[in-house]
Amino acid sequence: MTLTDDAPQASVAELVKTRMGDLPAAERKVGRALLAGYPAAGLGTAQRLAELAGASAPTVVRFVARLGFDGYRGFQDALRDEVQGARTASPLTLPQRASGDDLGAVSARVLSSAVEESLTAVPDSEIRRALDLLADVRSRITCVGGRYSHVLATYFDLHLRQLRPGTSATTYADILRAAPLLDLGRRNTLVLFDVRRYQRDAVELSTRAHEQGARIVLITDPWLSPVAEVADVVLSVQVEGPSPFDSQVPATALVEMLVAGLLERLGPSAAERMRRVDELARGTTIE
């Protein structure tokens, strides 16, 4: 049994939000840490969640009991059930969140909330590690995306190539069919976009690249692509939007944050490259 008999059948996040006001201060810290890194923060050990919250493991155990779970294992079983259900969700099973006269207001609220939550929840350590890899000009960067996310991979690469040399963008299928996979080794960084529903070729590509020594930066959703198991850096963003289709707005915001960080990290060399790119582009643009 996962929940005690008198506990409501709600998502773990909903339980935390509903009961947050009744929790002691130490347990509120655990709740905030869980929501900030939801659901991944709760899928590790109780000690790991305690470290994220700046609390003790017994406090975590008391926290999950107060939510109505009969133990930490039951708490994690509920989270895993949520993750599995969310991973397989599709536009056919997700709700329309905005319509009619409220279309603009609701869309603005949903999207702005998703962007803010995404950018503030990403750990600073992961951002720094991603920028370390992206700023290493000795390593070639390959941005790869899938059915929809190939748009983000291309968008990111269009910015990267203005800041540093040695970047390209492609799709899972293209790279799996072609020789470039053979070149993904220790001198390569693979920036992989993979959100639900996850693609088998993304897992195959990342596994082979990892085995060949490439570094992997994964941009995914809160439920984490299976690629996370081999990634060096995992950056997760919200995907909630006004329609049943997952939104790419939060991931686009993350990409633009990385571009800003990389520009600062590379400094004068990036500025000089941007100047040269701008000179080359002048003949093709209308002043």
Sequence and secondary structure as in RCSB ss.txt:
>XXXX:A:sequence
MTLTDDAPQASVAELVKTRMGDLPAAERKVGRALLAGYPAAGLGTAQRLAELAGASAPTVVRFVARLGFDGYRGF
QDALRDEVQGARTASPLTLPQRASGDDLGAVSARVLSSAVEESLTAVPDSEIRRALDLLADVRSRITCVGGRYSH
VLATYFDLHLRQLRPGTSATTYADILRAAPLLDLGRRNTLVLFDVRRYQRDAVELSTRAHEQGARIVLITDPWLS
PVAEVADVVLSVQVEGPSPFDSQVPATALVEMLVAGLLERLGPSAAERMRRVDELARGTTIE
>XXXX:A:secstr
  B TTS    HHHHHHHHGGGS HHHHHHHHHHHHTTTGGGSS HHHHHHHHTS HHHHHHHHHHHTBSSHHHH
HHHHHHHHHHHHT  TTTS     GGGHHHHHHHHHHHHHHHHHHHS HHHHHHHHHHHH TTSEEEEEE TTTH
HHHHHHHHHHHHHSSSEEEEEHHHHHHSGGGGG STTEEEEEE  SS  HHHHHHHHHHHHTT EEEEEE TT  
GGGGT SEEEE     SSSS  SHHHHHHHHHHHHHHHHHHTHHHHHHHHHHHHHHGGGS  
